[in-house]
Amino acid sequence: MGKNRICELLGIRYPIIQAPMNWVSGADLVAAVSKAGGLGTIGPNAGSEDITPDVELTGERMRTQIRKVKSLTDAPFAVNVVAGFGDISEDNRNIIKMEWIVEGVSLIFIGTIVGVVTYIGPLGELSRAVYTVVVAGLLALALVSLFTGFKVRFLPFRLCPFILTISAVLIFLGGVL
Ligand SMILES: Cc1cc2nc3c(=O)[nH]c(=O)nc-3n(C[C@H](O)[C@H](O)[C@H](O)COP(=O)(O)O)c2cc1C
């Protein structure tokens, strides 16, 4: 099979490009195709036995596979970058809405308790105890929500843990100190 412009462009011997096939086209297959003179392509979930919609996990999986291909061959290879796995389903959208409502109601509830004890006597022992418990509770919620909760990014932060931590810091500065 003769060389053509594709070969020159990609630096391969034969104008054969292996299609990306999600988890099927892992580092071993990709390295074998590239070594043989074609262009191997790493699939998005290569090296795994399942598909994940998690963008960060997809990136991690790809990074591991890229390193593995590089350790197996110096030949050029391609990486299939997937921009998205489709829209969030209606069920997931409702779960996310519920998380927001629960989060909002909890904050209003906590805010009301803090407001009431502050109104009764901001410097009293009861108030300080409530502030301390509320700050600890908010930080615990922030941690839980960081690892399990709604993960919309806001600047470099995840939104819910960010709001909970800011609330804890404000109550700490205003009440405990
Ligand atoms: C099992 C399987 C998994 C695939 N996974 C991907 C993928 O992750 N990304 C992608 O762009 N295409 C994927 N495809 C599509 C192939 O890359 C290719 O475009 C398709 O098989 C058509 O190729 P053909 O015209 O040479 O038959 C997949 C195809 C198969 C059969």
The ligand as a Tripos MOL2 file, in Angstrom:
@<TRIPOS>MOLECULE
LIG
   31    33     1     0     0
SMALL
NO_CHARGES

@<TRIPOS>ATOM
      1 C1        -18.0070   -0.8460   19.7600 C.3       1 LIG1
      2 C2        -17.8480    0.5140   19.1300 C.ar      1 LIG1
      3 C3        -17.5110    1.5850   19.9320 C.ar      1 LIG1
      4 C4        -17.3490    2.8660   19.3880 C.ar      1 LIG1
      5 N1        -16.9640    3.8830   20.1720 N.ar      1 LIG1
      6 C5        -16.7060    5.0800   19.6190 C.ar      1 LIG1
      7 C6        -16.1760    6.1350   20.4130 C.ar      1 LIG1
      8 O1        -15.9370    6.0050   21.6060 O.2       1 LIG1
      9 N2        -15.9330    7.3360   19.8180 N.ar      1 LIG1
     10 C7        -16.1720    7.5530   18.4880 C.ar      1 LIG1
     11 O2        -15.9150    8.6500   17.9920 O.2       1 LIG1
     12 N3        -16.6770    6.5610   17.7190 N.ar      1 LIG1
     13 C8        -16.9220    5.3440   18.2350 C.ar      1 LIG1
     14 N4        -17.3970    4.3310   17.4640 N.ar      1 LIG1
     15 C9        -17.5960    4.5920   16.0370 C.3       1 LIG1
     16 C10       -16.3550    4.1620   15.2820 C.3       1 LIG1
     17 O3        -15.2580    4.9600   15.6820 O.3       1 LIG1
     18 C11       -16.5160    4.3070   13.7820 C.3       1 LIG1
     19 O4        -16.7560    5.6640   13.4910 O.3       1 LIG1
     20 C12       -17.6550    3.4880   13.2800 C.3       1 LIG1
     21 O5        -17.4470    2.1560   13.6990 O.3       1 LIG1
     22 C13       -17.7770    3.5790   11.7550 C.3       1 LIG1
     23 O6        -16.5860    3.1680   11.1870 O.3       1 LIG1
     24 P1        -16.5600    2.5860    9.7070 P.3       1 LIG1
     25 O7        -17.1770    3.6350    8.8200 O.co2     1 LIG1
     26 O8        -15.1200    2.3670    9.3830 O.co2     1 LIG1
     27 O9        -17.3420    1.3290    9.7690 O.co2     1 LIG1
     28 C14       -17.5580    3.0580   17.9810 C.ar      1 LIG1
     29 C15       -17.9050    1.9600   17.1890 C.ar      1 LIG1
     30 C16       -18.0370    0.7240   17.7360 C.ar      1 LIG1
     31 C17       -18.3780   -0.4340   16.8260 C.3       1 LIG1
@<TRIPOS>BOND
     1     1     2 1
     2     2     3 ar
     3     2    30 ar
     4     3     4 ar
     5     4     5 ar
     6     4    28 ar
     7     5     6 ar
     8     6     7 ar
     9     6    13 1
    10     7     8 2
    11     7     9 ar
    12     9    10 ar
    13    10    11 2
    14    10    12 ar
    15    12    13 ar
    16    13    14 ar
    17    14    15 1
    18    14    28 ar
    19    15    16 1
    20    16    17 1
    21    16    18 1
    22    18    19 1
    23    18    20 1
    24    20    21 1
    25    20    22 1
    26    22    23 1
    27    23    24 1
    28    24    25 2
    29    24    26 1
    30    24    27 1
    31    28    29 ar
    32    29    30 ar
    33    30    31 1
@<TRIPOS>SUBSTRUCTURE
     1 LIG1         1 GROUP 0 **** ****
